[in-house]
Amino acid sequence: MTQYDPALDAHISSNWGNAHRLLDLLEDRRLLSDRHSLEDASYCILSALQIRETMTVMMAATTPGPLKEALREIRAACRAFVHAGGPNGQHFDQSHDLFAINLTALRLAVARQVMSVMSTFGLSSSPETRRLVEIIQSERRPGS
């Protein structure tokens, strides 16, 4: 039996809209849903930078708690992806395997946070969010 947690309840109540905005934002990102072979490394780096900036803005509008931690984790995953790409994505241009491995890692990190937010906030998934999570979860190796 789960005990009532007034702090968590307050966090959920005050951040409900931000949780919905997060899911809406991420379900529409090609970076998180297209096959590796269809992706362009430079576009993906730009998209990860945009997501990272958005997570920073959303964190400023979110009270401390599980959502803020999810935003922080997504931002860190984007930072790691951009860093792995190197200056102007040169590392990814030199090795598609490196790109695919890091893209998969980014997607899995985001999927974990999406599922956590959905669970914490009791949100049902839209068809787009379900598809996003399914695609990300199905990735077990580069080139899949």
DSSP file with accessible surface (Angstrom, degrees, kcal/mol):
  #  RESIDUE AA STRUCTURE BP1 BP2  ACC     N-H-->O    O-->H-N    N-H-->O    O-->H-N    TCO  KAPPA ALPHA  PHI   PSI    X-CA   Y-CA   Z-CA
    1    1 A M              0   0  236      0, 0.0     2,-0.4     0, 0.0     0, 0.0   0.000 360.0 360.0 360.0 131.5    0.0    0.0    0.0
    2    2 A T        -     0   0  135      1,-0.0     2,-0.2     3,-0.0     3,-0.0  -0.668 360.0-132.7 -84.8 134.2    1.4    3.4   -1.0
    3    3 A Q        -     0   0  176     -2,-0.4     2,-0.2     1,-0.1    -1,-0.0  -0.590  26.9-102.4 -85.2 148.7    1.4    6.1    1.6
    4    4 A Y        -     0   0  163     -2,-0.2    -1,-0.1     1,-0.0     0, 0.0  -0.477  32.7-163.5 -68.3 131.9    0.2    9.6    0.9
    5    5 A D     >  -     0   0   84     -2,-0.2     4,-2.6     1,-0.1     5,-0.2  -0.911   7.0-168.0-120.8 101.6    3.0   12.0    0.3
    6    6 A P  H  > S+     0   0   80      0, 0.0     4,-2.4     0, 0.0     5,-0.2   0.853  88.0  54.0 -61.4 -33.6    1.8   15.6    0.6
    7    7 A A  H  > S+     0   0   71      2,-0.2     4,-2.3     1,-0.2     5,-0.1   0.924 111.1  45.1 -66.3 -42.9    5.0   17.0   -0.9
    8    8 A L  H  > S+     0   0   60      2,-0.2     4,-2.8     1,-0.2     5,-0.2   0.921 111.9  52.6 -65.7 -41.9    4.7   14.8   -4.0
    9    9 A D  H  X S+     0   0   72     -4,-2.6     4,-2.6     1,-0.2    -2,-0.2   0.921 110.6  47.5 -60.0 -42.8    1.0   15.7   -4.3
   10   10 A A  H  X S+     0   0   59     -4,-2.4     4,-2.5     2,-0.2    -1,-0.2   0.904 111.3  51.5 -64.9 -40.8    1.9   19.4   -4.2
   11   11 A H  H  X S+     0   0    7     -4,-2.3     4,-1.4     2,-0.2    -2,-0.2   0.938 111.7  46.5 -61.8 -45.8    4.6   18.9   -6.8
   12   12 A I  H  X S+     0   0   27     -4,-2.8     4,-0.7     1,-0.2     3,-0.4   0.934 113.2  49.3 -62.7 -46.1    2.2   17.1   -9.1
   13   13 A S  H >< S+     0   0   83     -4,-2.6     3,-0.5     1,-0.2     4,-0.3   0.913 115.2  42.6 -61.0 -42.9   -0.5   19.7   -8.7
   14   14 A S  H 3< S+     0   0   72     -4,-2.5    -1,-0.2     1,-0.2    -2,-0.2   0.655 121.7  39.4 -82.5 -12.6    1.8   22.6   -9.3
   15   15 A N  H 3X S+     0   0    2     -4,-1.4     4,-2.2    -3,-0.4    -1,-0.2   0.258  77.1 110.7-119.2  11.1    3.6   21.0  -12.3
   16   16 A W  H <X S+     0   0  108     -4,-0.7     4,-2.0    -3,-0.5     5,-0.2   0.918  81.5  48.1 -53.6 -48.2    0.8   19.2  -14.1
   17   17 A G  H  > S+     0   0   28     -4,-0.3     4,-2.5     1,-0.2    -1,-0.2   0.890 109.8  52.2 -63.4 -39.4    0.9   21.6  -17.1
   18   18 A N  H  > S+     0   0   14      2,-0.2     4,-2.4     1,-0.2    -1,-0.2   0.878 106.6  53.6 -65.3 -37.0    4.7   21.3  -17.4
   19   19 A A  H  X S+     0   0    0     -4,-2.2     4,-2.0     2,-0.2    -2,-0.2   0.933 110.9  46.4 -62.6 -43.5    4.5   17.5  -17.5
   20   20 A H  H  X S+     0   0   73     -4,-2.0     4,-2.6     1,-0.2    -2,-0.2   0.916 111.5  51.5 -63.9 -42.8    2.0   17.7  -20.3
   21   21 A R  H  X S+     0   0  140     -4,-2.5     4,-2.6     1,-0.2    -1,-0.2   0.888 107.1  54.3 -61.9 -38.9    4.2   20.2  -22.2
   22   22 A L  H  X S+     0   0    0     -4,-2.4     4,-2.6     2,-0.2     5,-0.2   0.950 110.5  44.8 -60.2 -48.4    7.2   18.0  -21.8
   23   23 A L  H  X S+     0   0   10     -4,-2.0     4,-2.4     1,-0.2    -2,-0.2   0.919 112.9  51.2 -63.4 -42.0    5.4   15.0  -23.4
   24   24 A D  H  X S+     0   0   94     -4,-2.6     4,-0.6     1,-0.2    -1,-0.2   0.913 112.5  47.3 -60.0 -42.4    4.0   17.2  -26.2
   25   25 A L  H >< S+     0   0   42     -4,-2.6     3,-0.8    -5,-0.2    -2,-0.2   0.949 115.6  42.6 -64.1 -49.2    7.5   18.6  -26.9
   26   26 A L  H >< S+     0   0    1     -4,-2.6     3,-1.6     1,-0.2     6,-0.2   0.832 104.7  61.8 -74.0 -30.8    9.3   15.2  -27.0
   27   27 A E  H 3< S+     0   0   43     -4,-2.4    -1,-0.2     1,-0.3    -2,-0.2   0.729 104.4  51.6 -69.3 -15.7    6.7   13.2  -28.9
   28   28 A D  T << S+     0   0  137     -3,-0.8     2,-0.7    -4,-0.6    -1,-0.3   0.252  82.7 110.0-103.7  13.4    7.2   15.6  -31.9
   29   29 A R    X   -     0   0   38     -3,-1.6     3,-1.4     1,-0.2     4,-0.4  -0.796  51.7-161.4 -97.6 115.7   11.0   15.3  -32.1
   30   30 A R  G >> S+     0   0   93     -2,-0.7     4,-2.4     1,-0.3     3,-1.6   0.853  89.6  70.3 -58.3 -34.7   12.3   13.4  -35.1
   31   31 A L  G 34 S+     0   0    0      1,-0.3    -1,-0.3     2,-0.2    76,-0.1   0.831 104.0  41.9 -50.7 -33.4   15.6   13.0  -33.2
   32   32 A L  G <4 S+     0   0    1     -3,-1.4    -1,-0.3    -6,-0.2    -2,-0.2   0.503 123.8  31.9 -96.4  -4.6   13.8   10.6  -30.9
   33   33 A S  T <4 S+     0   0   17     -3,-1.6    -2,-0.2    -4,-0.4    -3,-0.1   0.655  88.0  91.2-131.6 -19.3   11.8    8.6  -33.4
   34   34 A D  S  < S-     0   0   45     -4,-2.4     5,-0.1    -5,-0.1     2,-0.0  -0.456  81.2 -94.0 -82.1 157.5   13.4    8.2  -36.8
   35   35 A R    >>  -     0   0  135      1,-0.1     3,-1.6    -2,-0.1     4,-0.6  -0.336  33.5-116.7 -64.5 148.2   15.6    5.2  -37.8
   36   36 A H  G >4 S+     0   0    1    108,-0.5     3,-1.4     1,-0.3    -1,-0.1   0.881 114.6  58.4 -52.4 -41.9   19.3    5.8  -37.4
   37   37 A S  G 34 S+     0   0   86      1,-0.3    -1,-0.3   107,-0.2    -2,-0.0   0.715 105.2  50.5 -66.8 -18.4   19.8    5.4  -41.1
   38   38 A L  G <4 S+     0   0  112     -3,-1.6    -1,-0.3     2,-0.0     2,-0.2   0.534  93.6  98.2 -93.6  -6.4   17.5    8.3  -41.8
   39   39 A E    <<  -     0   0   18     -3,-1.4     2,-0.5    -4,-0.6     3,-0.1  -0.548  62.3-145.2 -90.3 148.2   19.1   10.7  -39.4
   40   40 A D     >  -     0   0   83     -2,-0.2     4,-2.4     1,-0.1     5,-0.2  -0.942  14.1-141.7-107.2 125.6   21.6   13.4  -40.2
   41   41 A A  H  > S+     0   0   10     -2,-0.5     4,-2.4     1,-0.2     5,-0.2   0.892  99.7  49.8 -58.9 -43.0   24.2   13.8  -37.4
   42   42 A S  H  > S+     0   0   67      1,-0.2     4,-2.2     2,-0.2    -1,-0.2   0.907 111.4  49.3 -66.7 -38.3   24.4   17.6  -37.7
   43   43 A Y  H  > S+     0   0   75      1,-0.2     4,-2.8     2,-0.2    -1,-0.2   0.918 110.7  51.3 -62.8 -42.5   20.6   17.9  -37.5
   44   44 A C  H  X S+     0   0    0     -4,-2.4     4,-2.7     2,-0.2    -2,-0.2   0.891 108.6  50.4 -63.9 -39.9   20.5   15.6  -34.5
   45   45 A I  H  X S+     0   0   20     -4,-2.4     4,-2.4     2,-0.2    -1,-0.2   0.942 111.7  48.2 -63.8 -44.3   23.1   17.7  -32.7
   46   46 A L  H  X S+     0   0   92     -4,-2.2     4,-2.2     1,-0.2    -2,-0.2   0.930 112.5  48.9 -60.9 -44.3   21.1   20.9  -33.4
   47   47 A S  H  X S+     0   0    0     -4,-2.8     4,-2.7     1,-0.2    -1,-0.2   0.915 110.0  51.0 -62.8 -42.2   17.9   19.2  -32.2
   48   48 A A  H  X S+     0   0    0     -4,-2.7     4,-2.6     1,-0.2    -1,-0.2   0.897 109.4  51.2 -63.3 -38.7   19.6   17.9  -29.0
   49   49 A L  H  X S+     0   0   60     -4,-2.4     4,-2.4     2,-0.2    -1,-0.2   0.907 110.5  49.1 -63.7 -40.3   20.9   21.5  -28.3
   50   50 A Q  H  X S+     0   0   77     -4,-2.2     4,-2.3     2,-0.2    -2,-0.2   0.917 112.0  47.6 -65.6 -43.5   17.3   22.8  -28.8
   51   51 A I  H  X S+     0   0    1     -4,-2.7     4,-2.7     2,-0.2    -2,-0.2   0.924 110.6  53.0 -62.0 -43.4   15.9   20.2  -26.4
   52   52 A R  H  X S+     0   0   78     -4,-2.6     4,-2.0     1,-0.2    -2,-0.2   0.924 109.7  47.6 -58.7 -45.3   18.6   21.0  -23.9
   53   53 A E  H  X S+     0   0  129     -4,-2.4     4,-2.1     1,-0.2    -1,-0.2   0.912 111.9  50.2 -62.4 -41.9   17.8   24.7  -24.0
   54   54 A T  H  X S+     0   0   48     -4,-2.3     4,-2.8     1,-0.2    -2,-0.2   0.892 107.5  53.4 -65.3 -39.0   14.1   23.9  -23.6
   55   55 A M  H  X S+     0   0    0     -4,-2.7     4,-2.5     2,-0.2    -1,-0.2   0.908 107.7  51.8 -62.4 -38.3   14.8   21.7  -20.6
   56   56 A T  H  X S+     0   0   63     -4,-2.0     4,-1.5     2,-0.2    -2,-0.2   0.931 111.5  46.2 -63.6 -44.1   16.7   24.5  -19.0
   57   57 A V  H  X S+     0   0  103     -4,-2.1     4,-0.9     1,-0.2    -2,-0.2   0.933 113.6  48.6 -63.8 -44.9   13.8   26.9  -19.5
   58   58 A M  H >< S+     0   0   19     -4,-2.8     3,-0.6     1,-0.2    -2,-0.2   0.871 105.8  57.9 -65.0 -35.7   11.3   24.3  -18.2
   59   59 A M  H >< S+     0   0   13     -4,-2.5     3,-1.4     1,-0.2    -1,-0.2   0.890 101.9  55.2 -61.0 -38.0   13.4   23.6  -15.1
   60   60 A A  H 3< S+     0   0   90     -4,-1.5    -1,-0.2     1,-0.3    -2,-0.2   0.793 110.9  45.6 -65.7 -24.5   13.2   27.3  -14.2
   61   61 A A  T << S+     0   0   67     -4,-0.9     2,-0.4    -3,-0.6    -1,-0.3   0.257 101.5  84.3-100.9  10.7    9.4   27.1  -14.3
   62   62 A T  S <  S-     0   0    6     -3,-1.4     3,-0.1    -4,-0.1   -47,-0.1  -0.938  74.5-127.3-119.8 137.3    9.2   23.8  -12.3
   63   63 A T      > -     0   0   59     -2,-0.4     5,-0.5   -52,-0.2     4,-0.1  -0.388  47.1 -79.9 -75.9 157.1    9.2   23.3   -8.6
   64   64 A P  T   5S+     0   0  108      0, 0.0    -1,-0.1     0, 0.0     3,-0.1  -0.286  88.9  76.0 -57.4 139.0   11.8   20.9   -7.0
   65   65 A G  T  >5S-     0   0   24      1,-0.1     4,-2.1    -3,-0.1     5,-0.2  -0.948  95.8 -33.9 150.5-165.5   10.7   17.2   -7.3
   66   66 A P  H  >5S+     0   0   47      0, 0.0     4,-2.2     0, 0.0     5,-0.2   0.839 128.3  51.4 -59.1 -37.8   10.5   14.4   -9.8
   67   67 A L  H  >5S+     0   0    0      2,-0.2     4,-2.7     1,-0.2     5,-0.2   0.944 109.7  49.4 -67.0 -44.2    9.6   16.5  -12.9
   68   68 A K  H  ><S+     0   0   44     -5,-0.5     4,-2.4     1,-0.2    -1,-0.2   0.900 111.3  50.5 -61.2 -38.8   12.6   18.8  -12.3
   69   69 A E  H  X S+     0   0   92     -4,-2.1     4,-2.4     2,-0.2    -1,-0.2   0.898 109.4  50.9 -65.4 -39.7   14.8   15.7  -12.0
   70   70 A A  H  X S+     0   0    0     -4,-2.2     4,-2.4     2,-0.2    -2,-0.2   0.924 110.7  48.7 -63.2 -43.6   13.5   14.3  -15.2
   71   71 A L  H  X S+     0   0    0     -4,-2.7     4,-2.5     1,-0.2    -2,-0.2   0.917 111.2  50.7 -60.5 -42.6   14.1   17.5  -17.0
   72   72 A R  H  X S+     0   0   87     -4,-2.4     4,-2.5    -5,-0.2    -2,-0.2   0.905 110.7  49.0 -62.4 -42.3   17.7   17.6  -15.6
   73   73 A E  H  X S+     0   0   97     -4,-2.4     4,-2.3     2,-0.2    -1,-0.2   0.893 111.4  48.6 -66.3 -40.7   18.3   14.0  -16.7
   74   74 A I  H  X S+     0   0    0     -4,-2.4     4,-2.3     2,-0.2    -2,-0.2   0.929 111.7  50.1 -64.7 -42.6   17.0   14.7  -20.3
   75   75 A R  H  X S+     0   0   56     -4,-2.5     4,-2.5     1,-0.2    -2,-0.2   0.924 110.7  49.4 -61.4 -42.8   19.2   17.8  -20.4
   76   76 A A  H  X S+     0   0   29     -4,-2.5     4,-2.6     2,-0.2    -1,-0.2   0.895 109.5  51.8 -64.2 -38.9   22.3   15.8  -19.2
   77   77 A A  H  X S+     0   0   16     -4,-2.3     4,-2.1     2,-0.2    -1,-0.2   0.907 110.8  48.0 -64.9 -39.8   21.6   13.1  -21.9
   78   78 A C  H  X S+     0   0    1     -4,-2.3     4,-2.6     2,-0.2     5,-0.2   0.914 110.8  51.3 -65.7 -41.6   21.4   15.8  -24.6
   79   79 A R  H  X S+     0   0  109     -4,-2.5     4,-2.7     1,-0.2    -2,-0.2   0.926 110.2  49.1 -61.3 -43.9   24.7   17.4  -23.3
   80   80 A A  H  X S+     0   0   58     -4,-2.6     4,-2.5     2,-0.2    -1,-0.2   0.901 111.1  50.4 -63.5 -39.7   26.4   14.0  -23.4
   81   81 A F  H  X S+     0   0    3     -4,-2.1     4,-1.6     2,-0.2    -2,-0.2   0.947 112.5  45.5 -63.1 -48.3   25.2   13.4  -27.0
   82   82 A V  H  X S+     0   0   28     -4,-2.6     4,-0.9     1,-0.2     3,-0.2   0.925 113.1  50.8 -62.4 -43.7   26.4   16.8  -28.2
   83   83 A H  H >< S+     0   0  153     -4,-2.7     3,-1.0     1,-0.2    -1,-0.2   0.915 107.4  53.1 -60.3 -43.6   29.7   16.3  -26.4
   84   84 A A  H 3< S+     0   0   22     -4,-2.5    -1,-0.2     1,-0.3    -2,-0.2   0.829 102.7  59.7 -62.8 -30.7   30.2   12.8  -28.0
   85   85 A G  H 3< S-     0   0    0     -4,-1.6     6,-2.1    -3,-0.2     7,-0.8   0.748  98.3-153.5 -70.0 -22.4   29.6   14.4  -31.4
   86   86 A G    X<  -     0   0   18     -3,-1.0     3,-2.2    -4,-0.9    -1,-0.1  -0.097  46.6 -12.2  75.6-178.8   32.6   16.7  -31.0
   87   87 A P  G >  S-     0   0   81      0, 0.0     3,-2.2     0, 0.0     4,-0.1  -0.309 139.3 -11.3 -57.7 124.9   33.1   20.1  -32.6
   88   88 A N  G 3  S-     0   0  147      1,-0.3    -2,-0.1     2,-0.1   -46,-0.1   0.754 122.7 -69.2  54.7  25.9   30.6   20.5  -35.4
   89   89 A G  G <> S+     0   0    1     -3,-2.2     4,-2.2    -7,-0.2     3,-0.5   0.672  90.4 146.7  72.3  18.1   29.6   16.8  -35.1
   90   90 A Q  H <>  +     0   0   91     -3,-2.2     4,-1.8     1,-0.3    -4,-0.2   0.853  66.7  54.4 -58.0 -39.1   33.0   15.7  -36.5
   91   91 A H  H  > S+     0   0   76     -6,-2.1     4,-1.0     1,-0.2    -1,-0.3   0.897 110.7  46.0 -63.9 -38.4   33.2   12.6  -34.4
   92   92 A F  H  4 S+     0   0    6     -7,-0.8     7,-0.3    -3,-0.5    -1,-0.2   0.853 109.2  55.0 -71.7 -34.8   29.8   11.4  -35.7
   93   93 A D  H  < S+     0   0  113     -4,-2.2    -1,-0.2    -8,-0.3    -2,-0.2   0.846 110.4  47.5 -64.8 -31.1   30.7   12.3  -39.3
   94   94 A Q  H  < S+     0   0  152     -4,-1.8     2,-0.3     1,-0.3    -1,-0.2   0.707 122.6  29.7 -83.1 -21.1   33.8   10.0  -38.9
   95   95 A S     X  -     0   0   44     -4,-1.0     4,-2.0    -3,-0.2    -1,-0.3  -0.841  51.9-173.2-147.0 106.1   31.9    7.1  -37.4
   96   96 A H  H  > S+     0   0   96     -2,-0.3     4,-3.1     1,-0.2     5,-0.2   0.860  93.4  58.0 -64.1 -32.8   28.3    6.2  -38.0
   97   97 A D  H  > S+     0   0  110      2,-0.2     4,-2.8     1,-0.2     5,-0.2   0.919 105.3  48.9 -62.8 -43.0   28.6    3.5  -35.3
   98   98 A L  H  > S+     0   0   61      2,-0.2     4,-2.3     1,-0.2     5,-0.2   0.920 112.9  48.6 -61.3 -43.1   29.6    6.1  -32.8
   99   99 A F  H  X S+     0   0    3     -4,-2.0     4,-2.8    -7,-0.3     5,-0.2   0.953 112.8  47.1 -59.9 -49.6   26.7    8.3  -33.9
  100  100 A A  H  X S+     0   0    0     -4,-3.1     4,-2.5     1,-0.2    -2,-0.2   0.902 111.7  50.2 -63.6 -41.0   24.2    5.3  -33.7
  101  101 A I  H  X S+     0   0   94     -4,-2.8     4,-2.2    -5,-0.2    -1,-0.2   0.936 114.9  43.2 -62.7 -45.7   25.5    4.2  -30.2
  102  102 A N  H  X S+     0   0   35     -4,-2.3     4,-2.3    -5,-0.2    -2,-0.2   0.864 112.2  52.9 -72.2 -33.1   25.1    7.7  -28.8
  103  103 A L  H  X S+     0   0    0     -4,-2.8     4,-2.7    -5,-0.2    -2,-0.2   0.928 110.3  48.8 -65.7 -42.1   21.8    8.3  -30.4
  104  104 A T  H  X S+     0   0   13     -4,-2.5     4,-2.7    -5,-0.2     5,-0.2   0.928 110.4  50.9 -62.7 -43.2   20.5    5.1  -28.9
  105  105 A A  H  X S+     0   0   53     -4,-2.2     4,-2.2     1,-0.2    -1,-0.2   0.914 111.2  48.4 -61.3 -43.0   21.8    6.1  -25.5
  106  106 A L  H  X S+     0   0    3     -4,-2.3     4,-2.5     2,-0.2    -2,-0.2   0.945 112.3  48.5 -61.0 -48.6   20.1    9.5  -25.8
  107  107 A R  H  X S+     0   0    0     -4,-2.7     4,-2.6     1,-0.2    -2,-0.2   0.898 111.5  48.9 -61.9 -41.2   16.8    7.9  -26.8
  108  108 A L  H  X S+     0   0   47     -4,-2.7     4,-2.3     2,-0.2    -1,-0.2   0.907 110.7  50.9 -66.6 -39.3   16.9    5.4  -24.0
  109  109 A A  H  X S+     0   0   15     -4,-2.2     4,-1.7    -5,-0.2    -2,-0.2   0.923 112.7  46.2 -63.1 -43.0   17.6    8.0  -21.4
  110  110 A V  H  X S+     0   0    1     -4,-2.5     4,-2.8     1,-0.2     5,-0.2   0.923 110.1  53.7 -65.9 -42.5   14.7   10.2  -22.7
  111  111 A A  H  X S+     0   0    2     -4,-2.6     4,-2.7     1,-0.2     5,-0.2   0.908 106.2  52.9 -59.8 -42.9   12.4    7.1  -22.7
  112  112 A R  H  X S+     0   0  143     -4,-2.3     4,-2.0     1,-0.2    -1,-0.2   0.922 112.6  44.6 -58.1 -42.4   13.2    6.4  -19.1
  113  113 A Q  H  X S+     0   0   33     -4,-1.7     4,-2.7     2,-0.2     5,-0.2   0.894 111.3  52.4 -72.0 -38.9   12.3    9.9  -18.1
  114  114 A V  H  X S+     0   0    1     -4,-2.8     4,-2.6     2,-0.2    -2,-0.2   0.945 111.9  46.5 -60.3 -46.3    9.2   10.0  -20.2
  115  115 A M  H  X S+     0   0   70     -4,-2.7     4,-2.4    -5,-0.2    -2,-0.2   0.901 112.0  51.4 -65.3 -36.9    7.9    6.8  -18.6
  116  116 A S  H  X S+     0   0   50     -4,-2.0     4,-3.1    -5,-0.2     5,-0.2   0.930 111.3  46.7 -64.3 -45.9    8.8    8.1  -15.1
  117  117 A V  H  X S+     0   0    3     -4,-2.7     4,-2.7     2,-0.2     6,-0.3   0.926 112.0  50.8 -63.1 -44.4    6.9   11.4  -15.7
  118  118 A M  H  X>S+     0   0   31     -4,-2.6     5,-2.0    -5,-0.2     4,-0.7   0.926 114.7  44.1 -60.1 -42.1    3.9    9.5  -17.1
  119  119 A S  H ><5S+     0   0   98     -4,-2.4     3,-0.6     3,-0.2    -2,-0.2   0.943 115.0  47.0 -67.8 -48.8    3.9    7.2  -14.0
  120  120 A T  H 3<5S+     0   0   40     -4,-3.1    -2,-0.2     1,-0.2    -1,-0.2   0.907 120.6  37.6 -61.1 -42.6    4.5   10.0  -11.5
  121  121 A F  H 3<5S-     0   0    7     -4,-2.7    -1,-0.2    -5,-0.2    -2,-0.2   0.448 106.0-123.9 -92.5  -0.6    1.8   12.2  -12.9
  122  122 A G  T <<5 +     0   0   63     -4,-0.7     2,-0.4    -3,-0.6    -3,-0.2   0.852  51.9 165.7  62.4  35.3   -0.6    9.4  -13.8
  123  123 A L      < -     0   0   16     -5,-2.0     2,-0.3    -6,-0.3    -1,-0.2  -0.664  33.1-137.2 -88.4 136.7   -0.7   10.5  -17.4
  124  124 A S        -     0   0  113     -2,-0.4     2,-0.3     1,-0.1    -1,-0.0  -0.639  29.5-112.8 -85.3 151.1   -2.1    8.3  -20.1
  125  125 A S        -     0   0   25     -2,-0.3    -1,-0.1     4,-0.1  -102,-0.0  -0.615  18.3-134.0 -89.1 144.0    0.0    8.3  -23.2
  126  126 A S     >  -     0   0   34     -2,-0.3     4,-2.8     1,-0.1     5,-0.3  -0.423  36.6-100.5 -78.2 166.2   -1.2    9.7  -26.5
  127  127 A P  H  > S+     0   0   81      0, 0.0     4,-2.3     0, 0.0     5,-0.2   0.902 126.2  51.8 -56.2 -36.8   -0.6    7.5  -29.6
  128  128 A E  H  > S+     0   0  100      2,-0.2     4,-2.6     1,-0.2     5,-0.1   0.908 110.0  47.1 -67.8 -41.9    2.4    9.6  -30.4
  129  129 A T  H  > S+     0   0    4      2,-0.2     4,-2.7     1,-0.2     5,-0.2   0.921 112.0  50.4 -67.2 -41.3    3.9    9.2  -27.0
  130  130 A R  H  X S+     0   0  113     -4,-2.8     4,-2.8     1,-0.2     5,-0.2   0.932 111.8  48.4 -59.9 -43.9    3.3    5.4  -27.1
  131  131 A R  H  X S+     0   0  133     -4,-2.3     4,-2.9    -5,-0.3     5,-0.3   0.929 110.6  51.3 -62.6 -44.3    5.0    5.2  -30.4
  132  132 A L  H  X S+     0   0    5     -4,-2.6     4,-2.6     2,-0.2     5,-0.2   0.955 113.2  43.9 -57.6 -50.4    7.9    7.3  -29.2
  133  133 A V  H  X S+     0   0   15     -4,-2.7     4,-3.0     1,-0.2     5,-0.2   0.922 114.3  50.4 -64.2 -41.6    8.4    5.0  -26.2
  134  134 A E  H  X S+     0   0  119     -4,-2.8     4,-1.9    -5,-0.2    -1,-0.2   0.922 111.8  47.5 -62.8 -44.4    8.0    1.8  -28.3
  135  135 A I  H  X S+     0   0   35     -4,-2.9     4,-0.7    -5,-0.2    -2,-0.2   0.947 115.1  45.3 -62.4 -46.7   10.5    3.0  -30.9
  136  136 A I  H >< S+     0   0    0     -4,-2.6     3,-1.2    -5,-0.3    -2,-0.2   0.937 113.4  49.2 -64.8 -43.5   13.0    3.9  -28.2
  137  137 A Q  H 3< S+     0   0   77     -4,-3.0    -1,-0.2     1,-0.3    -2,-0.2   0.817 104.4  60.0 -67.4 -27.9   12.5    0.7  -26.3
  138  138 A S  H 3< S+     0   0   78     -4,-1.9     2,-0.8    -5,-0.2    -1,-0.3   0.664  80.6 101.0 -75.6 -12.7   12.9   -1.4  -29.4
  139  139 A E    <<  +     0   0    8     -3,-1.2    -4,-0.0    -4,-0.7    -3,-0.0  -0.595  32.5 148.6 -78.9 112.5   16.4   -0.1  -30.0
  140  140 A R        +     0   0  178     -2,-0.8    -1,-0.2     1,-0.4    -2,-0.0   0.579  67.4  13.3-115.6 -19.7   18.8   -2.7  -28.8
  141  141 A R  S >  S-     0   0  169    -37,-0.0     3,-1.4   -41,-0.0    -1,-0.4  -0.990  90.3 -83.2-154.1 154.8   21.7   -2.1  -31.2
  142  142 A P  T 3  S+     0   0   49      0, 0.0   -41,-0.1     0, 0.0   -45,-0.1  -0.268 110.9  28.1 -58.5 145.0   22.8    0.5  -33.7
  143  143 A G  T 3         0   0   50      1,-0.2  -108,-0.0   -46,-0.0  -106,-0.0   0.473 360.0 360.0  83.5   4.8   21.2    0.3  -37.1
  144  144 A S    <         0   0   33     -3,-1.4  -108,-0.5  -108,-0.0    -1,-0.2  -0.308 360.0 360.0 -78.6 360.0   18.0   -1.4  -35.9
